[in-house]
């Protein structure tokens, strides 16, 4: 029997108008309506001089919404307490901003406190300015992802734990508590470069593409499955869609609810496991009440997912 497509939402996170009432009301209503997941992303600050360019596109300005960003793990901790069934997770964390023992323990804590309903996405990031805040050379970011994931998996494995790599060293130690989900919560990759796709096939459970068409994503996803070891469970896909994209480039443009329903229905027909809809860049959302209306506004997508 085919598992129905899960429709998720990005939590209110960007912009100075987002507060506790917006997040709690949004999360509780999303769960009540039957949405399957709630995601957060990670950015650090809004530099006035940007050398790297938004999303690794030289000369592309950082979207204004990033002037204020609620931080992801703290946001998920609050939502874990305000909800009881809906999956919560990151789409995505920037690997270069983290160290393995600390993050493995924070993830284990959230997984335990939420009752084992977490998923955690990672990618390499794009901001040279943000990487500099952690004294990380962005040219090493791919290798750091590899080590971060491997070292965290070691932390979640049996004690005693140890790890020795180029960037991280974990002495022989007990690292507890372990995650409630075993061997660990599902790990999701937002990477799309050739090296990132190989990394996704080797180390992750879910692929989390954004910009691009469904046809393009399905073609890449088929390649990923061919790259994946037969000893591993097949990958699944969670496709990010936007009511209004961060920037309007390539195929990214605002989508009405009716247009989103068409995309969601097509994804369901193609056997995609999940989609997630992000409204954080929607210029029509300027208040808490606007945010509280979003789950009901997007509720028709739940019917679209069921065909």
N, C-alpha and C positions, 0 to 999 in steps of 0.2 A: 504494500500500500504506500502510495506517495505521500510524503510528509508535506503538509500545506506550507506555502511561503509565509515566513514571519515578517511582519511589517513593524519596523522600529522607528523611533524618533530621536533626534538630537535634543538634549535638554537645553533650556534657556541658559546661556553661558556668556555670550558676548554683549557688550554694551552696558552703559552705566545705569540703564533702567531695570536691569535684572536684579531682583532681590529674593529673599527667602520665600516670600509669599508667591512670587512667580514660579520659582522652582518647585516648591511643594505642591501648589495647586496643579501645575502642569503634570507633574509626575503622578499624582494621585488620579487625576482624570484620565491620563493615558492608560494607566493600569485598569481602571474601571471600564474603559471602552474596549479593552482587549488588545491593545498594542503589545508587541512581543518584547521590545527592548528599548532601553534608554541609553544614549551614548554621549560622551563628552570628548573634547579634543584638548590639545595642549599647545599653548603659546605663552610667552613670558612677558613681553612688553612691546611697546610701539616706538621703535627707534625713529628719530627724525631724519637721520641720514642712513639710507639703506643701500649697501653695496651689492648684496647678494640678489636682490629682486624677489618679489613675492613668488612663492612656489617654484623657486629656482629659474624664474624667467627674468633675465637681466632687464632693468629699466621698468619693470612692472611694479606699480605702487602697492604697498600693503593696504588691504581694505580698512576703511575707517572703523569697522566693527571691532577691530583688534585693539582699540585704544583702552578697552577695559575687558579683562578676561578672568572669570572665576576659575580658580585652579582645579584640575580634574579630580585628584584623589580625595580632596576635602569635599568637593561637590558630590562625588559618589557616596562618601560616607554618610552624608546627610540623607541622600535619596534612599540608601539602604534601610535607614530607619523609618522613612516615610512610606515605604512600599513593602509588599510581602511576597509577590510572585514574579513580577516582571524582571527580565534579565537586565543587568546594568553593566556598563563597560566603557572602555576607551577606544575611540576611533579618531585619532590615535595618540599614543605617547611617543615623544621623540626620544629615541634610545640614548642619544648622546648626553641627555640631561640627567641620567640616572646611573647609579652604581648597584651591583646585583644583590648584595645581601640586604641592603636597605629596602630596595624595591620589592624583592621577593617576600620580605616580611610584611610590607604594606599591602601587597596583593593578597597574601595569606590572611591577613587581618580582615580585609574587606570580604574575602570569600567566606570566611567563618561567620562574620556578623550578618552577612546577607543570606545565610543559609545555603551557600553554594550556587548562587545564581549570577556569577560574574563571567565576563569574557574580556580579554585584554589585547588591544591592538597596538602594534608598534610600526614605526617607519624610521627613516634616516633623517627626516627634517630637511629644511632648506635654508634656515636663517644663520648666516655666519655671525651676525651680531649676538644672537641668543646663545649659540655654541660658545662664543667668547666668554660669556658670563660664567661658564663652567670650566674655563681653561681647556676646552676641547678643540683640537684641530679638526675642522669639518672634513678635511681630506681623509681622516681616519674613520669616518662615521660608519662605513660599511663593515669594516672589521670589528668595530665596537658593537654593532648589532649582533654579529655572530657570537662574540664572547658574552655579551649581556644575556642573551637567551640561553646559551649553554650553561653559564654560571648559575642563573636562576633555576634552571631545571635541576642542577646539582643540589641547590639549596632545598628544593622541594622533595628531593629523593631521600634515601635512608641516611641516617646519621651513622658515623661521623661524615661530614661534608668536607671536601677540599676541592680547590680549583687553582690552576696555574695557567695564566695566559699572558698575552702581550700587555694588556691594559689592566687586568684584574687579578688579584691574588687573594684567595680565601684559605687561611690556615686550617689545619684539621680541627673541626669544630662541630658542635651540635647547633643546628639552626632550626629553631621551632618557634611557633607552631607551624605545622605543614598546612597546605591548603586543604579545605574540606573536599573539593573535587580532586579525584586522583586519576592520573598522577599529578595533574595541575589543571587550572581553568583552561578552557580553549584559548589558544593564542592566535591572533589575527594579524595578518600582514597587509600594510598599505603600500607596499613597494611594487614598482612597475619597470624599473630598469632591468636589463638582462641579468645582471648580478643579483638584483633584488628578487627577480622571479625564481632564480635558482635557489636563493636563500628561502624563499617562501615554500618551494616544493620540499626542501630538506627539513625545515625546522618548525613550520607553522601548521595550523589546523584549518584556517579560514583565510580566504583572499578577499580583500576589502577595497575594490577599485572605486574611483570617483569619476573624474572627467573622461569622457568617451561614450560611445554608443553601446547599447546592449550587445549588438552583433560583434563589435570589437572586443568587448569583455569576454564573450563566450568563446571567441577564437583563441584569445590568450589563455582562458581558463582550460581549454582543451589541451593546449601546450603544457600547462602546468601539471595536469594529470599525467601526461606522458613522461614528464621529468621526474615524477614522484616515485619513490621506491615502492615496489609492490608489498613490502613489509609494513608500510604505513597505511592507516585508514585514508580513504580518498579525501581530498580537500573539499570544502564547501565554499560557497561564495556569498558575501553580503555586499550588495551594490549600494553605494551612496548616491542619493539624489538630492536636489535642492529645489525649494520653492523659488528661490532667487540665488544664483551662484555668487561666490565671493568676487569673481571677476567675469566679465562677459568676453570670453575668448573661445576660439575654436567652436565646438558645438554647445558650449555652456551658455544658456539663456534662461530667463525666468520661465517657469512652467505653471500653468493653472492647475487647479485640483483635477479637472477633467483630463488634462494632458498627463498628469502624474498617474491617474488611474489607468490610462492606456499603457504607460511604461510598466507599471506594477503588474498588470494583467499579462503583458508580454513576458515579463520575468517569470511569473508563475507558470505560464505555459511552457517555458524553456527549462523548467526544473530548477531554477535558482532557489537557493535555500532561504535567503533573506534579503530584504532591502531596508534602508534606513533613510529617513527624510530629514533634512536639515533646513530650518527656517531662520537660523541665526543671522543671515545676511539679508533678510527680507526688509526693505526700507519701509514697508507699511507697518512694521511692528515697532512701536515707539513707547509702549507703556506696559505695565504689569497686566492690565486687563487685556491688551492685545495678545500677550503670551498665553493667558489663560483660555483664550478662545481657540488657540491653534489645534489642540487635540480633536475637538469637535469639527473644526474646519477640515481636518484631514481624515476624519473617520470614514469617508467613502472609499478610501484606499483599502480598508479592511475587507470590504465587499469585493473590490477588484481583485484582491489576492485570492479570494475563494472562487473566482471565475464567474 
